[in-house]
Amino acid sequence: MPAYLLCVMSLMAAVQASGSAPPAQAAAWDFESSVDGWDYISCMGSPASIAREGSPENRAVRLDVDLPAPASMARRVDLETSRVTRISYKVFLPEGAPYTVKALFYLKDKDGLWFQGLREEPLEPGRWNEHVVDLSPQSAHLRPRGHFQRWNRYLSHKMNLIGIKLISADPYRGPIYIDEIRGYELREKKENLRLLNFCLNSAEVKQYDKLEISFQLNRMFCNPFDPEEVSVEARFTAPSGKLLVVPGFYHQEYISALEGSKERLTPVGQGSWKVRFAAQEAGEHKFRIYVRAVDDKLRTAERSFEALPSDNPGFVRVSKEDPRYFEFDNGDLFYPIGHNFRSPNDARGAKVLRISVPPDRGTYAYEDMFPKMAAHGENFAEVWMCSWWLDIEWIPDWKYYQGLGDYNLANAWKLDRVLQLARENDIYVHLVIDNHGKTSAWCDPEWRYSPYNLENGGILNSPEEFFSDPRARELYKRKLRYIVARWAYDAAIAGFELWSELDLTGSTEGFMRHRTKVDWHSEMTDHLKTIDPWQHILTTHYSTNYTRVDPNIVTLPNIDYVTMDAYRQRNDKRSIVHLMTETYNCCRKWRKPHLVTEYGGTPFGGLAHAGLESDLHAGLWAGWMLPMASPPLLWWFDFIDRGYPGQSTEAEGLYFHFRALGNYSAGEERRDRNLNVGAVTLVGQGAASGRLKGMCLQSQERAYCWIYDDACMQLMQPERNARKFTNTGVRLYNLKPGKYDVEFWHTYKGTELTGERQTVSVTGNLLQFTLPAFKRDVAVKVKPHERGRPPRGSSERAQQRRREHDNDRSGVR
């Protein structure tokens, strides 16, 4: 049971039965017979003891101190400080002690968040000195130590250590006595619910930009994430009259800094409530805020803001024109090119690279790598809400986590930052809500740490019950509500993936395609579509390769697209092209966009550096030549960022592979139901040996081809060492009669080969041309002839990003 639901008997034993007025005194430690669980810290080495002092009748704790070294006594208790208004205690300082000794009361939570109330007046020797500390939510006594967060009731119920500390500017060696520590229960005068400090980030925002409404409530709640305790929502009326209901959420601000190579967050200020909204229509929007507590509710007066027209393309959707692909609200094609960047570091990636595990730099890793991705034409990245990175709900033994139903606001702030960095770099995030280990006891098992696990104070006996237990489903819906409230406004989220590698959940592999998973996904996707005003596209994901996909789930109406891995078996020596082709042939029957979000060797690497670069390169180009929603996303992001000695091209890391494909694909419209896998025939020495192979994506009016040396797609070679192919002929079929321009592209530089363009004619239904001399591979575009058409290059925006990136590296501003 969460700590905020516990009523500690030692503190609240005096509370009378319901219906009667509670006593003023709610706890007492008088030390008449023992120290009652109190420990001493930094004293002279003698344990805290019971001694007489002040009067024959009095018994108190004796602390032998050696000031100015601080001394304190503390007790670990899961006390409900949220129900205590003040604490008092008495300190006896013997005659002859200096007049500079002071006392302070402090509280700490499990993560070391510290608040203290200092008695400003020095203790008077020879008498008992009483100190009273205000613990109410409005307390001015409790000050933060080592952070900047303000005391409030939500924090108060998390405190699990209380203590009294003695300090002095002058030396004193001897005893000090402490007695009569008492807590007094909060008697709160109920006020009608009110909003305080209401503000908008702007009265005018552009379409799809963030409108943020911030405010506080005149009451604090023990669990602001439980809508049964407090529910906040806003109801917006768009210019068209459409009503949009958006849940609100509780928020804590942080500041971030790198300490060494690790990110550290420090809380700042008072918690607040927020509503985030993105307008999809231009014009005046009206809204009200609704708040419901257990015993009260409110509705604000109607307010408004203006949404200005913008060139933001909007949210990502499944294409209406061609449901194999994605498009934006404005109708533009969204063709994702990117890689998997699930968390700031990767232990298995370090093993593949044969390097030490890089430090976990938190959001600073994304601040470093997102601009590199954007400068090289990438527009897509997968990010995980995993327990070690951005999850908001996990076992309270882990730092900043609070257990079931109480969310990690530090990680929530980090996800805010990651999405902000994504927006700044025009990168769309494929956000994974859960990874398989959370409910797996056999594969990358994390079930032993799950807050749902009965052994951790949760409610479930086994990971299978996560998908079937009604209580677990309701708690999960509560988590989805917070996710929608905080992040669904953001068009930088391309889609939500409910599970990564769903087939690996459960106690054994036998749970892979259990019916409860189908029912769970039906219920949760229905729920998300109901509560998400922006209707993000949804999916779930499967491990290893396409053979593990469950058709009963991916055919659900609210599973909008299909995602899976494309890892090879250890004994499969073929290039990744074979597995990409097999993946397409399997998945096309579901008539939904499908893409590979993890690939690269086996799940554990299993390739030399040059082999992994071959997978990266061949996967991108093979993916483009198939009617899939996206080229695959390589898993090994550190490999992309760092490269390796002797790599195929001297460049910064391996990002150039993405720039090359991005330049080739810029401006190409894929949404054409007639654009499908075509037949390509090669003639020449390389083709005859079987070493040269080709792929083609074509309709009757255009074609895209990729001709490759299969040996290089298994083990990449530097261009200077690769075999050179000359006089290779290409035959394409089923193009309409007419003249066609044939362009040839360098697949590592992303540029059209200068002076090599050909104009050829279709005879019958056959188009023939000869490739220029090349090594490793070459890409081709075949389009109807346009007189005077200049060579194509990268888009102007991509070129500008590349120039900015190069300037940053050279120091140019």
C-alpha positions in Angstrom: 0.0 0.0 0.0 1.4 3.5 -0.8 3.0 5.3 2.1 0.5 8.2 1.9 -2.3 5.8 2.8 -0.6 4.6 6.0 -1.6 6.0 9.4 1.3 5.5 11.7 0.0 4.4 15.1 2.8 5.8 17.1 1.9 9.3 15.9 -1.9 9.1 15.5 -2.9 6.6 18.3 -4.8 9.4 20.1 -7.2 10.1 17.3 -10.7 9.4 18.5 -13.4 7.5 16.7 -15.0 9.0 13.7 -17.5 11.7 14.5 -15.7 13.1 17.6 -13.3 16.0 17.7 -9.7 14.9 17.6 -7.4 15.8 20.5 -4.9 18.6 20.1 -2.0 16.3 21.0 -1.5 13.5 18.4 1.9 12.1 19.4 4.3 12.1 22.3 7.8 10.8 23.1 8.6 11.4 26.8 11.4 8.9 27.1 10.3 7.7 30.5 11.7 4.2 30.0 13.6 4.1 26.6 14.9 6.2 23.7 12.0 4.7 21.7 13.8 4.1 18.4 15.7 7.4 18.3 19.3 7.2 17.1 22.1 9.6 17.8 24.4 11.0 15.1 27.8 12.6 15.4 28.0 12.5 19.1 31.0 11.6 21.3 30.5 7.9 20.8 28.3 7.3 23.8 24.9 6.0 22.9 21.8 8.1 23.6 20.7 7.3 27.1 17.9 8.0 29.6 19.0 10.4 32.4 17.4 12.6 35.0 17.8 16.3 34.6 15.9 19.5 35.5 13.8 17.8 38.3 13.7 14.5 40.1 10.5 13.5 38.3 11.8 14.2 34.8 13.5 11.6 32.6 15.1 12.7 29.3 17.4 11.7 26.5 21.0 12.5 27.2 23.3 13.3 24.3 27.0 13.6 25.0 28.2 16.2 22.4 31.5 17.7 21.2 30.4 21.0 19.7 31.0 22.7 17.3 30.8 19.3 15.5 27.1 19.0 14.9 25.1 16.5 17.0 21.6 15.2 16.4 19.1 12.5 17.2 16.7 11.2 14.6 14.0 8.6 14.2 12.7 6.8 11.1 9.0 6.8 11.0 6.4 6.7 8.2 4.6 9.4 10.0 1.7 11.2 8.4 3.1 14.7 8.8 0.4 15.8 6.4 -2.0 15.4 9.4 0.2 17.2 11.9 0.2 21.0 12.2 3.2 21.5 14.6 5.8 19.7 16.6 7.3 20.9 19.9 10.3 19.7 21.9 12.4 20.8 24.8 16.1 21.0 25.2 18.1 21.4 28.5 21.5 23.0 28.2 23.6 22.6 31.5 25.0 25.6 33.3 28.4 26.7 32.0 27.6 25.9 28.4 28.1 28.7 25.8 25.3 31.0 24.8 25.7 30.1 21.1 24.1 26.7 21.1 21.1 26.4 18.8 18.6 23.7 18.0 16.8 22.9 14.8 14.1 20.4 13.8 14.4 18.6 10.5 12.6 16.2 8.2 13.9 14.1 5.3 12.3 11.8 2.7 13.7 8.6 1.4 15.7 10.4 -1.3 17.3 12.9 1.1 15.1 15.9 0.4 15.7 18.0 3.6 13.6 20.6 5.3 14.5 22.2 8.6 13.1 24.7 11.1 15.9 26.5 13.0 15.3 28.1 16.5 16.9 31.4 15.9 17.4 32.3 19.6 20.3 30.5 21.2 19.5 28.0 24.0 19.6 29.5 27.5 21.9 27.4 29.8 20.5 26.1 33.1 16.9 25.7 31.9 14.5 23.8 29.6 14.1 25.6 26.3 11.0 24.8 24.2 10.9 25.0 20.4 7.6 24.9 18.4 7.8 24.2 14.7 5.0 24.9 12.3 4.4 21.9 9.9 1.3 23.2 8.2 1.3 23.5 4.4 1.7 27.3 4.8 4.6 27.0 7.2 7.2 29.7 7.1 9.4 27.8 9.6 10.5 24.9 7.3 13.2 25.9 4.9 14.7 23.7 2.2 18.3 22.6 2.5 20.3 21.7 -0.6 17.3 22.5 -2.9 14.7 25.2 -3.6 11.4 23.4 -3.3 8.8 24.9 -1.0 7.2 22.8 1.7 3.6 21.6 1.0 1.3 18.8 2.0 2.1 16.6 -0.9 5.8 16.6 0.3 4.8 16.3 3.9 3.4 12.8 3.6 6.6 11.6 2.0 8.8 12.5 5.0 10.1 9.3 6.7 12.8 10.7 9.1 12.5 13.4 11.7 15.3 14.7 13.8 16.7 17.4 16.2 20.1 18.8 15.5 22.3 20.9 17.8 24.9 23.4 16.5 27.2 26.0 18.0 29.7 28.5 17.0 31.7 27.8 20.2 33.1 24.6 21.6 31.2 22.6 24.2 31.9 19.1 25.4 29.4 17.6 27.7 25.7 16.5 27.9 22.6 18.1 26.4 19.2 16.7 27.2 16.1 16.5 25.0 12.5 15.7 26.1 8.8 15.9 25.5 8.7 15.7 21.7 5.1 16.1 20.8 3.1 16.3 17.6 -0.2 18.2 17.3 -2.8 17.2 14.8 -3.8 19.6 12.0 -7.2 21.2 12.5 -7.8 22.6 9.1 -10.5 25.1 8.4 -12.2 24.0 5.3 -12.4 26.6 2.6 -14.3 26.5 -0.7 -12.0 25.4 -3.5 -10.3 28.3 -5.2 -7.7 28.8 -8.0 -4.7 30.9 -7.0 -2.0 32.5 -9.1 -3.7 31.7 -12.4 -1.8 32.6 -15.6 -1.4 31.7 -19.3 1.9 31.4 -21.0 0.5 33.7 -23.7 -2.9 35.1 -24.8 -1.9 34.3 -28.4 -0.2 31.1 -29.5 0.3 29.6 -32.9 -1.5 26.5 -34.1 0.1 23.3 -32.6 2.2 25.3 -30.2 1.8 24.9 -26.5 -0.8 26.9 -24.6 0.1 26.3 -20.9 -2.3 27.2 -18.1 -0.7 27.3 -14.6 -2.4 27.8 -11.2 -2.4 26.5 -7.7 -5.3 25.4 -5.5 -6.0 26.7 -2.0 -5.8 23.1 -0.8 -3.0 20.6 -1.0 -3.7 16.9 -1.6 -1.8 13.9 -0.4 -1.9 12.3 -3.8 -2.6 14.8 -6.6 -2.3 11.9 -9.2 -5.4 10.2 -7.9 -8.5 11.6 -9.7 -10.7 10.2 -7.0 -9.0 12.6 -4.5 -8.7 15.5 -6.9 -9.5 15.9 -10.6 -8.6 18.8 -12.8 -9.7 19.3 -16.4 -10.2 22.0 -18.9 -12.9 22.1 -21.5 -12.0 24.0 -24.7 -14.4 25.1 -27.4 -12.7 25.6 -30.8 -13.9 28.2 -33.3 -15.7 25.4 -35.2 -17.7 24.6 -32.0 -15.8 21.3 -31.4 -15.5 20.5 -27.6 -12.1 19.2 -26.4 -11.7 17.9 -22.8 -8.1 18.0 -21.6 -7.1 16.6 -18.1 -4.9 18.7 -15.9 -1.8 17.5 -14.0 0.3 18.2 -11.0 3.8 19.6 -11.8 7.0 20.3 -10.0 9.7 22.5 -11.5 13.4 21.5 -11.5 16.7 22.9 -12.6 19.3 20.7 -14.1 23.1 20.6 -13.9 25.9 18.2 -14.8 27.8 17.1 -11.8 30.9 15.4 -13.3 29.2 13.5 -16.1 25.9 12.8 -14.4 22.7 14.9 -14.6 21.4 16.2 -11.3 18.0 17.7 -10.8 17.1 20.1 -8.0 13.4 20.9 -7.3 12.5 24.5 -7.3 9.5 26.4 -5.8 6.0 25.3 -5.1 4.2 22.6 -7.0 1.5 23.7 -9.3 -1.3 22.5 -11.5 -1.1 22.8 -15.3 -3.2 22.3 -18.4 -1.4 22.0 -21.7 -3.3 22.5 -25.0 -2.4 22.7 -28.7 -5.0 24.3 -31.0 -5.6 22.5 -34.3 -7.8 25.4 -35.6 -6.9 29.1 -36.0 -9.1 31.6 -34.2 -10.5 32.3 -30.8 -10.8 29.4 -28.4 -12.8 29.5 -25.2 -12.3 27.4 -22.1 -13.1 26.8 -18.5 -11.3 24.9 -15.7 -13.1 22.3 -13.7 -11.8 21.0 -10.3 -13.5 18.2 -8.3 -12.3 17.2 -4.9 -13.9 14.7 -2.5 -16.0 17.3 -0.8 -16.1 20.2 -3.2 -15.9 21.3 -6.8 -15.5 24.5 -8.8 -15.9 25.8 -12.3 -14.1 29.0 -13.4 -15.5 31.8 -15.5 -15.0 31.4 -19.2 -11.7 32.6 -20.6 -10.3 32.7 -24.1 -7.1 32.8 -26.1 -6.3 33.3 -29.8 -4.7 30.6 -31.9 -2.7 32.1 -34.8 -2.2 30.4 -38.1 1.2 28.7 -38.5 3.2 26.5 -40.9 3.5 23.7 -38.3 2.3 20.6 -40.2 0.4 19.2 -37.1 0.1 15.7 -35.7 1.2 12.5 -37.4 -1.6 10.4 -38.9 -2.0 7.3 -41.0 -2.3 8.5 -44.6 -5.8 8.6 -46.0 -4.4 8.6 -49.5 -2.1 5.6 -49.0 -2.5 3.8 -45.6 1.0 2.3 -45.9 2.5 5.6 -44.9 2.1 8.5 -42.4 1.1 12.1 -43.1 0.6 15.3 -41.1 -2.6 17.1 -40.4 -1.9 19.5 -43.2 -1.6 16.6 -45.7 2.2 16.5 -46.1 3.9 13.2 -46.2 5.8 12.2 -43.0 8.5 9.7 -43.9 10.5 9.0 -40.7 14.3 8.5 -41.0 16.1 8.0 -37.7 17.4 5.5 -35.2 16.5 4.2 -31.8 17.7 6.4 -28.9 15.8 4.8 -26.1 17.9 6.1 -23.1 21.1 8.1 -22.6 23.4 5.1 -22.5 23.4 1.4 -23.5 25.4 -1.3 -21.8 25.0 -3.8 -24.6 26.0 -1.1 -27.1 29.2 -0.6 -25.1 29.8 -4.3 -25.3 29.4 -4.2 -29.1 31.8 -1.3 -29.3 34.1 -2.9 -26.9 34.3 0.2 -24.7 33.3 1.1 -21.2 29.7 1.9 -20.5 29.3 5.7 -21.2 28.1 7.8 -18.4 24.4 8.5 -18.0 24.3 12.1 -18.8 20.5 12.2 -18.8 18.9 14.9 -21.0 22.4 16.2 -21.8 22.9 13.2 -24.1 19.9 14.3 -26.1 21.0 17.9 -26.1 24.2 16.6 -27.7 22.9 14.0 -30.1 19.6 15.5 -31.4 21.3 18.4 -33.2 23.7 15.9 -34.8 20.7 13.8 -36.0 18.9 16.9 -37.4 22.1 18.1 -39.1 22.3 14.8 -41.0 18.7 14.6 -42.1 17.2 12.5 -39.3 13.7 13.4 -38.2 12.7 10.4 -36.0 13.9 8.8 -32.7 12.4 6.1 -30.4 12.5 7.0 -26.7 11.5 4.8 -23.8 9.8 5.5 -20.6 11.8 2.7 -18.9 12.4 2.3 -15.2 16.0 3.5 -15.4 15.2 6.5 -17.5 11.8 8.2 -18.0 9.2 6.1 -16.3 6.9 7.8 -13.8 5.8 4.8 -11.7 8.1 2.3 -10.1 9.2 0.7 -6.8 9.9 3.4 -4.1 13.3 1.8 -3.2 14.5 3.5 -6.4 15.4 7.2 -6.2 12.6 9.7 -7.0 10.0 6.9 -7.4 7.1 6.8 -4.9 5.4 3.5 -5.7 2.1 2.5 -7.2 -0.1 5.4 -8.2 2.3 8.2 -7.1 4.4 9.6 -9.9 8.1 10.5 -10.4 8.0 14.2 -11.1 11.8 14.4 -11.7 11.5 11.9 -14.6 8.4 13.7 -15.9 10.5 16.9 -16.1 13.2 15.1 -18.0 10.7 13.9 -20.6 9.5 17.5 -20.9 13.0 18.5 -21.7 13.6 15.6 -24.2 10.5 16.6 -26.1 11.5 20.3 -26.0 14.9 19.3 -27.6 13.0 17.2 -30.1 10.9 20.1 -31.2 13.9 22.4 -31.4 15.5 20.0 -33.8 12.4 19.0 -35.9 12.7 15.4 -34.6 9.5 13.4 -34.0 9.6 11.0 -31.0 8.2 7.5 -31.0 7.3 7.3 -27.3 7.4 3.8 -25.7 5.3 3.8 -22.5 6.5 0.4 -21.2 9.2 -2.2 -22.0 8.8 -5.9 -21.6 11.0 -6.3 -18.6 8.6 -4.5 -16.3 6.2 -7.5 -16.5 8.6 -10.3 -17.3 10.1 -12.9 -14.9 12.1 -14.7 -17.6 13.6 -12.2 -20.1 15.4 -9.1 -18.9 13.3 -9.6 -15.8 12.3 -6.5 -13.8 9.1 -8.0 -12.3 10.9 -8.4 -8.9 11.2 -4.5 -8.8 7.7 -3.8 -10.0 5.4 -1.7 -7.7 2.5 -4.0 -8.9 4.3 -7.0 -7.4 2.8 -8.2 -4.1 6.2 -8.8 -2.7 6.9 -5.0 -3.0 3.6 -4.0 -1.4 1.7 -4.2 -4.7 -1.5 -6.0 -5.6 -0.4 -8.8 -8.0 1.0 -12.3 -7.5 2.4 -12.7 -11.0 3.2 -10.6 -14.1 0.4 -12.3 -16.0 -2.1 -10.7 -13.6 -1.0 -7.3 -14.8 -3.0 -7.8 -18.0 -6.1 -9.4 -16.3 -6.5 -7.9 -12.9 -9.2 -5.2 -12.9 -7.4 -3.1 -10.2 -4.2 -3.2 -12.2 -6.1 -2.0 -15.3 -7.6 0.9 -13.5 -4.3 1.9 -12.1 -2.8 1.8 -15.6 -5.6 3.9 -16.9 -4.7 6.5 -14.3 -1.1 6.5 -15.5 -2.3 6.9 -19.1 -4.4 9.9 -17.9 -1.3 11.6 -16.6 0.6 10.9 -19.8 -2.1 12.3 -21.9 -2.5 15.4 -19.6 1.2 16.2 -19.6 2.4 15.3 -23.1 -0.4 14.5 -25.5 -0.6 18.2 -26.6 2.8 17.8 -28.2 2.8 17.1 -31.9 6.5 16.1 -31.5 5.2 12.8 -30.3 4.7 10.9 -33.5 2.9 8.0 -31.8 2.6 6.1 -28.6 3.9 2.5 -28.3 2.2 0.8 -25.4 4.8 -2.0 -25.1 8.2 -2.7 -26.5 8.6 -6.5 -27.1 5.2 -7.4 -25.7 5.8 -11.1 -26.6 8.5 -11.3 -23.8 6.2 -10.5 -20.9 4.9 -13.0 -18.4 6.5 -15.7 -16.2 7.4 -17.9 -19.2 7.5 -17.7 -23.0 4.3 -19.6 -23.1 2.4 -16.4 -22.3 3.5 -14.9 -25.6 0.1 -14.8 -27.3 -2.3 -15.2 -24.4 -5.8 -13.9 -25.0 -5.6 -11.5 -22.0 -3.1 -9.4 -23.9 -5.6 -9.0 -26.7 -8.3 -7.9 -24.3 -5.9 -5.6 -22.5 -4.8 -3.9 -25.7 -8.4 -3.5 -26.9 -9.4 -1.9 -23.6 -6.3 0.4 -23.3 -6.3 1.6 -26.9 -10.0 2.3 -26.6 -9.4 4.3 -23.4 -6.5 6.2 -25.0 -8.5 7.2 -28.0 -11.3 8.3 -25.6 -9.1 10.6 -23.4 -6.6 11.9 -26.0 -8.1 15.0 -27.6 -5.4 14.9 -30.3 -5.9 11.2 -31.2 -2.3 10.1 -31.5 -1.6 7.0 -33.5 -1.0 3.9 -31.3 0.9 0.7 -31.6 2.5 -2.1 -29.6 5.8 -3.9 -30.5 7.3 -7.4 -30.9 10.8 -8.8 -30.4 13.2 -10.6 -32.6 11.4 -10.4 -36.0 8.1 -10.5 -37.8 7.4 -14.1 -36.9 6.5 -13.2 -33.3 3.8 -10.6 -34.2 0.4 -11.5 -32.8 -2.2 -10.9 -35.6 -5.0 -10.8 -33.0 -3.5 -7.6 -31.6 -2.2 -5.8 -34.6 -5.6 -6.1 -36.3 -7.4 -4.4 -33.5 -9.1 -1.2 -34.9 -7.2 1.2 -32.6 -3.8 -0.3 -33.3 -2.9 2.1 -36.1 0.4 0.8 -37.2 2.7 -2.3 -36.7 6.1 -2.3 -35.1 8.7 -5.1 -34.6 12.4 -6.0 -34.4 14.5 -7.3 -37.3 17.3 -9.2 -35.6 18.9 -12.2 -37.3 19.6 -15.5 -35.7 23.3 -16.1 -34.8 23.8 -18.5 -37.8 22.2 -16.2 -40.4 25.1 -14.8 -42.4 22.9 -13.1 -45.1 22.7 -9.4 -45.3 19.8 -7.5 -43.6 18.2 -7.1 -47.0 16.7 -10.6 -46.8 15.1 -10.0 -43.4 13.7 -6.6 -44.5 12.1 -8.1 -47.5 10.6 -11.0 -45.5 9.3 -8.5 -43.0 7.5 -6.5 -45.7 6.1 -9.7 -47.3 4.6 -10.7 -44.0 3.3 -7.4 -42.7 1.7 -6.0 -45.9 -1.3 -8.3 -45.4 -2.5 -6.1 -42.4 -2.8 -3.1 -44.7 -1.4 -0.8 -42.0 1.8 1.2 -41.9 4.6 -1.1 -40.5 8.2 -0.4 -39.6 11.1 -1.9 -37.8 12.1 0.0 -34.7 15.0 -2.2 -33.6 17.6 -4.0 -35.8 21.4 -4.5 -36.1 22.9 -8.0 -36.1 21.4 -10.2 -33.4 19.8 -8.9 -30.2 23.2 -9.0 -28.6 25.2 -7.5 -31.5 26.8 -10.5 -33.0 28.6 -8.6 -35.7 32.0 -7.1 -36.2 32.0 -3.3 -36.5 32.1 -3.4 -40.3 29.2 -5.9 -40.3 27.2 -3.6 -38.1 27.9 -0.7 -40.4 26.7 -2.9 -43.3 23.4 -3.5 -41.4 23.0 0.2 -40.9 23.6 1.1 -44.5 21.8 -1.8 -46.1 18.9 -1.5 -43.7 18.3 2.1 -44.6 18.4 1.6 -48.4 16.5 -1.6 -48.4 13.8 -0.1 -46.2 13.5 2.8 -48.6 13.0 0.4 -51.6 10.1 -1.3 -49.8 6.6 0.1 -49.4 7.1 0.3 -45.6 6.3 3.4 -43.5 10.0 4.0 -42.6 13.5 2.6 -43.0 14.4 0.6 -39.9 15.8 2.1 -36.7 19.2 0.8 -35.7 19.3 0.0 -32.0 23.0 0.8 -31.4 22.9 4.5 -31.1 26.4 4.8 -29.5 27.8 3.1 -32.6 26.2 5.7 -34.8 27.5 8.5 -32.6 31.1 7.3 -32.2 31.8 5.3 -35.3 34.7 2.9 -35.2 38.4 2.9 -36.3 38.7 2.1 -40.0 35.1 2.8 -40.8 34.0 3.0 -44.5 34.0 6.8 -44.7 36.1 9.4 -42.8 33.3 11.3 -41.1 31.9 12.3 -37.7 30.5 9.0 -36.5 28.1 7.2 -38.9 25.5 9.9 -39.2 26.4 10.4 -42.9 24.4 7.3 -43.8 21.3 9.1 -42.8 22.2 12.3 -44.6 22.8 10.4 -47.8 19.4 8.7 -47.7 17.7 11.9 -46.5 19.1 13.8 -49.5 18.0 11.1 -51.9 14.5 10.9 -50.5 13.9 14.7 -50.1 10.8 15.8 -52.0 9.9 12.3 -53.2 6.2 11.5 -52.8 5.7 7.9 -51.8 1.9 7.9 -51.3 1.0 6.2 -54.5 -0.9 2.9 -54.3 0.7 2.0 -57.6 4.2 2.4 -56.2 5.2 -1.2 -55.3 8.0 -3.6 -55.4 9.2 -4.0 -58.9 11.4 -6.4 -60.9 14.9 -5.4 -61.7 17.3 -7.4 -63.9 21.0 -6.9 -63.9 23.4 -7.8 -66.7 27.1 -7.8 -66.6 30.0 -9.6 -64.9 29.0 -8.7 -61.3 25.4 -9.7 -62.0 26.5 -13.0 -63.5 28.5 -14.0 -60.5 25.5 -13.3 -58.2 27.5 -10.7 -56.2 25.5 -7.7 -57.6 21.9 -7.5 -56.6 19.1 -5.0 -56.9 15.9 -3.7 -55.4 13.3 -1.5 -57.1 10.3 0.5 -56.0 8.3 1.5 -59.0 5.0 2.4 -60.6 4.2 2.7 -64.3 5.6 6.3 -64.3 8.7 6.2 -62.1 11.1 3.9 -60.4 13.7 4.0 -57.6 16.5 1.4 -57.7 19.3 0.4 -55.4 22.1 -1.8 -56.9 24.5 -3.3 -54.3 27.4 -5.5 -53.8 26.0 -8.1 -51.5 29.4 -8.9 -50.0 29.7 -5.3 -48.9 26.2 -5.4 -47.4 27.4 -8.3 -45.2 30.8 -6.8 -44.3 31.3 -3.1 -45.1 34.6 -2.2 -46.9 36.2 1.3 -47.3 35.5 2.5 -50.9 39.2 2.3 -51.7 39.3 -1.4 -51.0 35.9 -2.4 -52.5 35.5 -4.1 -55.9 34.7 -1.8 -58.8 31.9 -2.6 -61.1 31.7 -1.3 -64.7 29.3 -1.6 -67.6 26.5 -3.1 -65.5 23.2 -3.0 -67.3 19.8 -2.5 -65.7 16.5 -3.6 -67.1 13.2 -2.3 -65.6 9.7 -3.5 -66.8 6.2 -2.2 -66.9 6.9 1.5 -67.3 4.7 3.5 -69.7 6.1 4.3 -73.1 8.0 7.6 -73.2 11.3 9.3 -72.4 12.7 9.1 -68.9 15.5 10.8 -67.0 17.8 8.5 -65.1 19.7 9.9 -62.1 22.5 8.1 -60.3 23.2 8.8 -56.6 26.2 8.3 -54.4 24.7 6.4 -51.4 27.3 7.6 -48.9 27.6 11.3 -49.9 23.9 11.7 -50.8 24.7 13.6 -54.0 23.8 12.9 -57.6 26.8 11.7 -59.6 27.8 14.7 -61.7 27.5 14.4 -65.5 26.1 10.9 -65.3 22.4 11.6 -65.9 20.9 9.8 -68.8 17.8 10.2 -70.9 16.4 6.9 -72.2 13.2 5.7 -73.8 10.9 2.8 -73.0 10.6 0.2 -75.8 7.5 -1.9 -75.4 7.4 -2.1 -71.6 11.2 -2.3 -71.1 13.6 0.4 -70.0 17.3 -0.2 -70.2 20.3 1.8 -69.0 23.9 1.3 -68.0 25.2 2.2 -64.6 28.3 4.4 -64.3 31.3 2.7 -62.7 30.7 2.3 -58.9 31.9 0.5 -55.8 29.8 -1.0 -53.1 26.4 0.3 -54.2 24.6 3.0 -56.2 21.0 4.4 -56.1 19.0 5.4 -59.1 15.9 7.5 -59.8 13.9 7.1 -63.0 11.3 9.8 -63.8 9.5 11.1 -66.8 11.8 13.4 -68.8 11.7 17.1 -68.0 13.7 19.3 -70.4 16.2 21.4 -68.5 15.5 19.9 -65.1 18.5 20.6 -62.8 20.1 17.8 -60.7 18.4 17.3 -57.4 20.3 17.6 -54.1 19.3 17.8 -50.5 16.5 20.0 -49.4 17.3 23.6 -48.6 16.4 23.1 -44.9 18.6 20.0 -44.6 21.5 21.9 -46.2 21.0 24.7 -43.8 21.1 22.4 -40.8 24.3 20.8 -42.1 25.9 24.2 -42.5 24.9 25.2 -39.0 26.3 21.9 -37.6 29.6 22.3 -39.5 29.9 25.9 -38.2 29.3 24.8 -34.6 32.1 22.3 -35.0 34.5 24.8 -36.5 33.7 27.5 -34.0 31.9 29.8 -36.5 29.0 31.8 -35.1 
